[in-house]
């Protein structure tokens, strides 16, 4: 299984769009090697997790064939994870498609946002190319050869954000972005359904700091607790690759500093373009 980290930044990006702090200005001077676009994951060239505004940029800057995507798993409706306006362009005179049908999976609020953002411009020639499946937490389903487990995130009170375990060919990837904790119930559900993660991507919005598992995101101290719980449940083991990602500009995520932070904690620091083969 190939896991491709297309974007590794939090909602504001790195550098933050409207920020002129010393860190953001330094990133602008240093260039693309330090830039972090909003988070997006590609698995095996045909499954995406989340669809930020940078999806178009990722398509040409990183060679992602968006016409070949069969499934899109959406964690929640926030703009940096689901920029739904672009889907009006999937067909008609706008696009020739390799994969006629795109299956989008998400919660009730994601479904509402999709409808709102496409209502004014969705053409009848495009609409049949997109299928939407509404998900609830603690769902297990299959899509285009993948087995997927959806569990609840602890991120926002206005909707039930989701986390995903994706498995194919005996390999598993666990996606833990935008959550301040992973509940014992959710971890037990993963274990009961045979989740064995070869790689885990952890929300590291706070960098070396933490939110005591009560905030909407995590940092290294929180990740240590979640890793321990996952290991105790048998969802991860000593060979599982742990990756930190989804960095806010507030934690000053210079690439070298995040690599050092990750190494000190037995992890890997993601950067835009990192590819894992697990």
C-alpha positions as semicolon CSV with decimal commas, in nm:
position;residue;x (nm);y (nm);z (nm)
1;X;0,000;0,000;0,000
2;X;0,134;0,342;-0,098
3;X;0,046;0,635;0,129
4;X;0,121;0,973;-0,027
5;X;0,118;1,285;0,194
6;X;0,011;1,553;-0,052
7;X;-0,037;1,823;0,212
8;X;0,078;1,841;0,573
9;X;-0,045;2,177;0,702
10;X;-0,334;2,274;0,927
11;X;-0,624;2,497;0,823
12;X;-0,424;2,817;0,772
13;X;-0,142;2,651;0,579
14;X;0,231;2,709;0,627
15;X;0,300;2,995;0,583
16;X;-0,038;3,104;0,711
17;X;-0,230;3,284;0,440
18;X;-0,277;3,617;0,616
19;X;0,006;3,601;0,870
20;X;0,318;3,821;0,879
21;X;0,482;3,670;1,189
22;X;0,857;3,612;1,176
23;X;0,810;3,241;1,116
24;X;0,570;3,277;0,822
25;X;0,785;3,544;0,661
26;X;1,090;3,322;0,698
27;X;0,907;3,036;0,524
28;X;0,822;3,269;0,237
29;X;1,190;3,354;0,201
30;X;1,303;2,991;0,226
31;X;1,073;2,868;-0,049
32;X;0,870;2,562;-0,137
33;X;1,077;2,312;0,063
34;X;0,931;2,463;0,382
35;X;0,575;2,522;0,255
36;X;0,295;2,301;0,387
37;X;-0,032;2,296;0,197
38;X;-0,357;2,190;0,362
39;X;-0,366;1,823;0,450
40;X;-0,462;1,554;0,198
41;X;-0,373;1,184;0,168
42;X;-0,364;0,970;-0,146
43;X;-0,365;0,591;-0,119
44;X;-0,263;0,373;-0,413
45;X;-0,353;0,637;-0,672
46;X;-0,729;0,581;-0,645
47;X;-0,844;0,669;-0,292
48;X;-0,825;1,014;-0,135
49;X;-0,875;1,122;0,223
50;X;-1,007;1,478;0,230
51;X;-1,025;1,734;-0,047
52;X;-0,876;2,075;0,047
53;X;-0,862;2,385;-0,173
54;X;-0,511;2,273;-0,277
55;X;-0,640;1,955;-0,443
56;X;-0,606;2,127;-0,781
57;X;-0,247;2,228;-0,699
58;X;-0,168;1,876;-0,580
59;X;-0,297;1,737;-0,909
60;X;-0,024;1,898;-1,117
61;X;0,251;1,974;-0,864
62;X;0,262;1,614;-0,741
63;X;0,131;1,430;-1,043
64;X;-0,202;1,321;-0,896
65;X;-0,452;1,206;-1,159
66;X;-0,779;1,325;-1,004
67;X;-0,975;1,167;-1,289
68;X;-0,861;0,825;-1,164
69;X;-0,988;0,866;-0,808
70;X;-1,261;0,616;-0,726
71;X;-1,326;0,690;-0,358
72;X;-1,301;0,999;-0,138
73;X;-1,323;0,970;0,240
74;X;-1,404;1,303;0,407
75;X;-1,325;1,350;0,775
76;X;-1,550;1,653;0,831
77;X;-1,697;1,958;0,663
78;X;-1,438;2,224;0,751
79;X;-1,315;2,407;0,443
80;X;-0,956;2,285;0,469
81;X;-1,077;1,925;0,454
82;X;-1,367;1,952;0,211
83;X;-1,366;2,221;-0,057
84;X;-1,675;2,097;-0,238
85;X;-1,709;2,369;-0,500
86;X;-1,460;2,197;-0,731
87;X;-1,685;1,898;-0,791
88;X;-1,902;2,091;-1,034
89;X;-1,609;2,052;-1,276
90;X;-1,604;1,670;-1,277
91;X;-1,744;1,607;-1,623
92;X;-1,935;1,785;-1,901
93;X;-1,702;2,007;-2,109
94;X;-1,476;2,061;-1,809
95;X;-1,320;1,716;-1,792
96;X;-1,269;1,385;-1,967
97;X;-1,274;1,115;-1,702
98;X;-1,071;0,799;-1,657
99;X;-1,298;0,683;-1,373
100;X;-1,665;0,765;-1,452
101;X;-1,795;0,743;-1,093
102;X;-1,652;0,906;-0,782
103;X;-1,780;0,770;-0,451
104;X;-1,772;1,029;-0,172
105;X;-1,818;0,920;0,190
106;X;-1,880;1,156;0,480
107;X;-2,106;1,256;0,766
108;X;-2,438;1,438;0,750
109;X;-2,279;1,784;0,759
110;X;-2,040;1,695;0,477
111;X;-2,342;1,591;0,271
112;X;-2,508;1,927;0,343
113;X;-2,195;2,120;0,247
114;X;-2,167;1,924;-0,077
115;X;-2,527;2,013;-0,164
116;X;-2,485;2,381;-0,070
117;X;-2,158;2,433;-0,256
118;X;-2,268;2,264;-0,578
119;X;-2,633;2,378;-0,587
120;X;-2,582;2,684;-0,808
121;X;-2,349;2,541;-1,071
122;X;-2,388;2,163;-1,079
123;X;-2,484;2,061;-1,431
124;X;-2,707;1,762;-1,500
125;X;-2,427;1,614;-1,711
126;X;-2,192;1,616;-1,409
127;X;-2,418;1,506;-1,123
128;X;-2,438;1,137;-1,228
129;X;-2,059;1,108;-1,202
130;X;-2,067;1,156;-0,823
131;X;-2,223;0,932;-0,561
132;X;-2,250;1,035;-0,195
133;X;-2,281;0,791;0,095
134;X;-2,362;0,932;0,438
135;X;-2,168;0,766;0,718
136;X;-2,220;0,723;1,090
137;X;-1,943;0,648;1,341
138;X;-1,866;0,281;1,393
139;X;-1,928;0,191;1,031
140;X;-1,746;-0,083;0,840
141;X;-1,780;-0,088;0,462
142;X;-1,605;-0,169;0,137
143;X;-1,532;0,061;-0,154
144;X;-1,346;-0,033;-0,472
145;X;-1,141;-0,308;-0,311
146;X;-1,072;-0,131;0,020
147;X;-1,214;-0,220;0,359
148;X;-1,280;0,094;0,561
149;X;-1,361;0,143;0,928
150;X;-1,502;0,482;1,034
151;X;-1,470;0,582;1,399
152;X;-1,559;0,907;1,578
153;X;-1,310;1,190;1,615
154;X;-1,316;1,427;1,910
155;X;-1,284;1,751;1,717
156;X;-1,592;1,972;1,694
157;X;-1,934;1,991;1,862
158;X;-2,130;2,097;1,554
159;X;-2,085;1,767;1,368
160;X;-1,954;1,416;1,416
161;X;-1,610;1,426;1,256
162;X;-1,469;1,090;1,151
163;X;-1,138;0,906;1,154
164;X;-1,060;0,625;0,911
165;X;-0,879;0,294;0,898
166;X;-0,819;0,182;0,538
167;X;-0,711;-0,172;0,450
168;X;-0,623;-0,349;0,128
169;X;-0,420;-0,658;0,049
170;X;-0,348;-0,722;0,415
171;X;-0,202;-0,373;0,471
172;X;-0,365;-0,109;0,688
173;X;-0,341;0,270;0,726
174;X;-0,494;0,457;1,021
175;X;-0,580;0,824;0,966
176;X;-0,596;1,027;1,288
177;X;-0,621;1,388;1,167
178;X;-0,826;1,655;1,343
179;X;-0,891;1,490;1,674
180;X;-0,791;1,574;2,029
181;X;-0,828;1,216;2,145
182;X;-0,924;0,873;2,023
183;X;-1,171;0,726;2,268
184;X;-1,128;0,388;2,430
185;X;-1,454;0,281;2,263
186;X;-1,325;0,376;1,921
187;X;-0,997;0,194;1,971
188;X;-1,183;-0,114;2,096
189;X;-1,400;-0,103;1,783
190;X;-1,090;-0,099;1,563
191;X;-0,948;-0,398;1,748
192;X;-1,277;-0,590;1,738
193;X;-1,287;-0,542;1,361
194;X;-0,935;-0,666;1,303
195;X;-0,757;-0,337;1,241
196;X;-0,381;-0,391;1,220
197;X;-0,217;-0,067;1,113
198;X;0,111;-0,075;0,924
199;X;0,115;0,305;0,933
200;X;-0,061;0,569;1,143
201;X;-0,076;0,942;1,067
202;X;-0,117;1,145;1,386
203;X;-0,252;1,498;1,409
204;X;0,041;1,706;1,539
205;X;-0,109;2,053;1,512
206;X;0,057;2,164;1,837
207;X;0,401;2,025;1,755
208;X;0,603;1,961;2,072
209;X;0,324;2,103;2,290
210;X;0,000;1,927;2,380
211;X;-0,365;1,988;2,449
212;X;-0,410;1,734;2,731
213;X;-0,638;1,535;2,498
214;X;-0,911;1,794;2,561
215;X;-0,846;2,020;2,264
216;X;-0,952;1,967;1,904
217;X;-0,603;1,863;1,799
218;X;-0,294;1,690;1,933
219;X;0,074;1,745;1,992
220;X;0,354;1,507;2,086
221;X;0,243;1,453;2,450
222;X;-0,108;1,361;2,334
223;X;0,021;1,137;2,058
224;X;0,225;0,941;2,312
225;X;-0,092;0,860;2,505
226;X;-0,289;0,759;2,196
227;X;-0,001;0,544;2,071
228;X;0,007;0,363;2,403
229;X;-0,366;0,292;2,387
230;X;-0,344;0,168;2,027
231;X;-0,054;-0,062;2,117
232;X;-0,235;-0,202;2,420
233;X;-0,532;-0,288;2,198
234;X;-0,310;-0,453;1,936
235;X;-0,401;-0,204;1,662
236;X;-0,034;-0,109;1,624
237;X;0,287;-0,292;1,708
238;X;0,660;-0,236;1,709
239;X;0,683;-0,234;1,329
240;X;0,402;0,017;1,272
241;X;0,527;0,342;1,117
242;X;0,399;0,644;1,307
243;X;0,386;0,973;1,117
244;X;0,326;1,323;1,254
245;X;0,151;1,573;1,027
246;X;-0,117;1,847;1,010
247;X;0,112;2,114;1,152
248;X;-0,003;2,464;1,244
249;X;0,224;2,758;1,170
250;X;0,201;2,837;1,545
251;X;0,429;2,543;1,628
252;X;0,690;2,675;1,382
253;X;0,716;2,350;1,187
254;X;1,045;2,395;1,006
255;X;1,110;2,070;0,825
256;X;1,439;1,995;1,002
257;X;1,292;2,074;1,345
258;X;0,993;1,845;1,289
259;X;1,223;1,567;1,170
260;X;1,425;1,598;1,490
261;X;1,110;1,605;1,702
262;X;0,980;1,294;1,528
263;X;1,307;1,103;1,555
264;X;1,332;1,179;1,927
265;X;0,992;1,013;1,970
266;X;1,032;0,716;1,737
267;X;0,820;0,874;1,464
268;X;0,848;1,009;1,110
269;X;0,775;1,373;1,026
270;X;0,567;1,418;0,714
271;X;0,633;1,688;0,458
272;X;0,445;1,771;0,140
273;X;0,532;1,492;-0,102
274;X;0,636;1,223;0,148
275;X;0,553;0,874;0,021
276;X;0,535;0,565;0,241
277;X;0,522;0,210;0,109
278;X;0,374;-0,007;0,383
